[in-house]
Amino acid sequence: MIEFSVLLYAKEGRSEALAEALLPLVKESQKEDGAIMYDLHASETELFIITEKWLNQEALDKHEATPHFLSFQAAAEKLVDKVVRLPKVVL
């Protein structure tokens, strides 16, 4: 299993738009084969945290090629100020 978190900091004034863009990503990602956990946590500020757990690297690679992931990546350019990827843990 592969587990990691991604911290997304919204651009100033873009928190609501980022939250709206994240919802379909999370909903569709949770349905994917190999997705053990795909959770979104939001703070009261501009910080959003996605916690992911995947069965294996193949499942993660497939996820990163899905239309919903690629669509979010394109939208994120206008919404996200900073991305921090916490190290992967392979179990």
C-alpha angles and dihedrals in degrees: 000000000000121000130180144139133231121206115207121192113199121226113253110288093007101094095105093048091048091051090052091050092049097053098072090042091055095042094051095040091055089059095055123112108254095025107127095168134002111168133169123211123184130196126210088257131051095296123113122177125200115196114197134187120182132186092234144332092276091059091048092049091051090049091054090055097051121114093241092053093046091046091053091047090056093047092045092067089072097037109038123075098180137009123200117188113199114215119278118249115209112204 
